[in-house]
Every structure is written in C-alpha cells, then in structure tokens.
Amino acid sequence: MRFVIKYGSFLFIGLLIMENSLFTITSKNESTNFETELNSSIANILLETKKYDELERLSKKALNKDKNSLSANYYLFIVNSIKKNENNTKKYLDDFEKLFKSKATVLGTPETGLMILLDKPETDVVSGKTVYLDSGNTEQFNYIPIYYSLASRYLETKDCRNALYWLNAAKYPTNNDEYYLGFQAFCNYQMKRYEVSRNYYKLFLEISENKAVAMYSIAASYAKEKNVEQTIKWLKDAFKKDKSLYNELITDKDNDFSDVRNTDEFKKYLYELEVENNSIK
C-alpha cells in the first residue's frame, strides 16, 4: 500500500523548524541558564539566520548543565538533521526518545486510543479526581517535529504500535494537520483497523491536495473487507485524479486487492480499465 505522504528518511522532519514558528522552546522545566542563554526567540533567530554552530554550542552547553534537558536534545537533533549528520541526528533522536518516555504518562493502548502526556497528572482540589493538563502552551507541544520523526522511523519498519505512540504525543494541536492524519490513516490500516483508517483518510481529503493516493488507500481498505462495490467506487474516484495509479493496481505488490481480485465484478472492472488504458495509449 502506498503511504499518503512520501516522508522518506526521518532526517527531513527537522527542516520543519525553519518554516513554522509554532515549534519553539518555552519550557518551564529547563534550567535558568538555558533559558537565559537560549530562549525561544534566540533559538528561532539562530535557526532563521542559519547560525547552526552557535545553536549547537549553546545546546551542548545546556545539556552539560542538565543531562535531562529535552530542549537541548531537541535542538541538537534539529541542528544535526539540518547539517545532515546522520550519526549525531540518530544519537539525539534516541536520547530524546528515552528521556521523553521516562517523563511521560501513558493512558490507553494503540487499539483503544492513546493519550501521551508529558505533564504529570494533578489532583483537582475540588473534586479530588486526577486531572490532566491539556494546553497548547505546555512543554509537550514544543517538540512536534521530533515526534513525527520518531513516528516516521517506526513506520519504516511498519512498527505501528510505536509509531502511534509518537503520533499521539503530537495529537494536540495538530489534529487536523496533514502529517498527523496521513500517519494515523496509514498506521491504522497496517493494524487492520480499516474503518478507523478510512475516517482519517477522509479527514485528510478535506485538507490535502494529495487526494488521489488517499482515495486509492480507502479503496484498498474496502478491498480488505471484501466490499467490492465500495472498492470500485473509490478506485474510480482515485483514477479521475491520477490515472498513473492504474499501474500500481495492476502490480499490487502489497496484495492490497487480493481479497477482491478474483470476484466477477472486480474482474469486469479490471477489464474495463485495461480497455480504457489501452485506448488512451
């Protein structure tokens, strides 16, 4: 099955920092020296002016003072990603993952829905119940690019359980973000949660220009459920957007359509497609 968004190596994700000012560091948990020497404004200026060596120097200095600094690991990942230093990028990605998981609270499962929270649960003074902070200003949502990098790395080996962990860490405020929806749709498809996958693909269709592959993927999900009528419907919609997907259907390397390929209705449709394709040639 073709993934909706061609992410490639996880190294690409660090470049998002150059385009989106949302991804800044304003953590209340970092050391005073780090905040004084490298607050979010300074970090963004260093990135925008491509002063990567200075950003790397200050981040290493912060990490030396606080080995548990998520911010320092994050910026070192970003800088080395931009510099295309794969060994260091992997190191800081690994370090960030271990550190984050040591601090985060996990609720639910990939099957029932995950909630990943960096902020620790607190007790409501009125009700006495445990409550969880859900604010875009919390530290967790400063690191969204690296969550996608980790999700992408796990998707390369189709380890969707771990990919979903990182997708859900990035869940807010990017619920309607193209990357988030595409990742979720693909992961749920791989986990055979076809209806859930379709729901994400349909949300993806509302905001993305890459509609043909999403439609093709929805068709594949129906094929897995042996729903020939809906499979053909969505394939027709996909081919209206991109006729080149015809070759992917014919080869079907991932056997997405094997459950319907031998039905009379689907054979007829494939024949019609072949005639149409030959006439175009």
Secondary structure, DSSP 8 states (H G I E B T S, - for coil): ---SS---SGGGGGGGGGT-TT-----TTS-HHHHHHS-HHHHHHHHHTT-HHHHHHHHHHHHHH-TT-HHHHHHHHHHHHHTT-HHHHHHHHHHHHHHHHHH-EEES-TTT--EEESS--EE-TTT--EE----TTSGGGG-HHHHHHHHHHHHHTT-HHHHHHHHHHTTTT-TT-HHHHHHHHHHHHHTT-HHHHHHHHHHHHHH-S-HHHHHHHHHHHHHHTT-HHHHHHHHHHHHHH-TTHHHHHHH-TT-TTTTTTTSHHHHHHHHHHHHHHHHH-
